[in-house]
Amino acid sequence: MAWRLGICGLLMCWIFHAIFTQEGRLALARQDIAWATLSRGEQWEAAWSHGPEELWRALSLVDPWALLASFGCMGLTILLGVLRWRRVLGVQGLDLRFGRAGEISLVAHFFNSFLLGSTGGDLMKAYYAARETHHLKMEAVVTVFVDRLIGLFSMLFFACLMAIPNLALLRAHRRLGVITLFILLMMLACGTLAGLAFWGGLSRRWPQARSWLRRLPRGDLLERSLDSCRRFGREPVFLAQALTISMALNMASVLQVMFLAWGMRLNISPLALCVIVPMIICISALPITPSGLGVRENLYVLMLTAPQINVTATQALSLSLLAYAGSLLWSLLGGLVYASLKETHHLREIAQAEPTAGNA
């Protein structure tokens, strides 16, 4: 965690310094001061005196209604995520009421703010899901894995699908082409993992695979989790419904950034955002830095400053920070849910366990 936090800090410092340097250079040029004549220390002083002011100005220009609409879209993604997870739970025969599923999802979103990647909160989600049942704990944990797997695959598929009408844009700049290739590789890996999890195939090709699995530490639990995953492959209606909900969630994620771009009066094609935003979300989900900080900001600057899109680095960074602010707002709500309901649910579990202990 320490070195990942260090990477996060370095990435954030690097992107801020690079953007502030550019803003300082422009500010001094307006004053007819040549940047090359300054010492390194004077250049840094100019960058960090003019850069934050320009960043704040860009952040403050966003339209309040657009900001509110963006926050609403972020909330919609959480709501759709709850609906999809309840459908996943239903396949395993777990009936978790909507309110409790919403509480757990908000708490998971809260932990996403400081755990690795943008999916670190799934660990807490799996923990609370297991606590909701006494006889299907492994199946409850598997639902969190499957829910994330379906969500990631659908986002990757959405990005690849939207890459088709954006081929001219993606081919025009090398950096966009490299990122697109990485997304294609991620979708191939994710699709392979989903295929093996839902339909298998290794045990048919290598009959001894299951026996080897049982020899591993906690092999019985691993085999049980695989059998749980196979149930999803036998439910084509469920897969169609889950992918439909996921596609709606993907569109809400794009709309969140689209509203912010409109509110900042950025001239970015909505079609371009439909491929850029999913790509950034998918790469930021990798467990590199807490909440994807630094990775996400660098990707926004890297992609939006391409000449074909022509957004300034300061505007791209501002867009990223505002999008993250919307996520943090809902994370704070999740933190309140965690703080206020954790003890309540713990006491309720103790009360339910006491009669059982008395009977024993």
C-alpha positions, 0 to 999 in steps of 0.5 A: 500500500505504501509504494502504491500510495507513493506512485499515486502521489508521484503521478499526481505531482507530475501531472500537476507540475506539468500543467502548472509549468505550461500555465506559468509559461503562458502567463510569463509570455503575456508579460513578455518574459522569456521562459528560457531566461529563468533559472529552474527555481524561478520556473518552478516558482512561476509554475506553482504561482500561476498554475493553481490560479488557472486551474481554480478558474477553470473549475469555477467556470462550470455551470452549476446545473451541469454539475448537479446533473453530473452528480445525478448521473453518478448516483444513477450508476450506483442505482443501476449497479444495485439492480444488476447485483440483485439480479446476480444474487437471484441466480444463486438463490439469495434474496437481499432486499433492495435497501440493504443491497443499496447500503452495501453498495454505498459502503463499497463505493466509500471504500473505493475512494481509498482502496486500490483501483476503482474496484477496491471496495469490492472486498468490503462488498464481498465481506458484507455479502457473506455476512448476510447469509449463514449457509451460502457465504461462498456463493454470496462472495462469488456474486460480487466477483461475477457482478464486477466481471460482467460490469468490466466486460460490458464497459470494455465491450462498450468502449470497443463498440464505440471505437468503430465510429471513432476509428478516424480519431483513434488512428489520427494520433498514436497515443489514442491508438496505443490505448485502444490496443490496450483496451482490446487486449483487456477485453480479450482477457476479460472475455476469456476469464468470463468464458472459463468462469461461466462455461469452463472447458479446462476440465474437459480438455484436461480431466485431471484439472479438478483433482489438481484443484482439490489438492490446493489449499482450500481447494473444496471452496475453490471448486464450490466457487467454480460450480457457483459460476457455472450457474450463470452460464446456464442462465442466458436470460440473466446474462442478457438482462445483466448486460442490458443494465450494464449498458445503461450504466455505461451510458450514465457514466459517459453522461456524467462527464458529458454534462461536465464538458457542456458545463465547462463549455468544452468543444468535445464531440459526444461521440468521442466521449463515448469511447474516451470515458469508458477507456479511462474507466477501464484502465483506472479500474486496474489496482495501481493506485488508490481509487485510480488517482493519478492514472485517471488524471493522466489519461484524461490529459493524455487523450483530451489534449490530442490535436484532434480534440484540442482541449487544454491540459488544464481543462482536461485536468479540471474535467477529471477532478470534477468527475472525481468530485462527483464520485467523492460526493456519493462516497461521503454518503457511503461513509455516513451509511457505514458509520451510522449502520455498522453498529446497528447491523452488528447488534442485530446479528448478535441478537439473532445469534443469541437464541440459537446459542441458547437452544444449543 
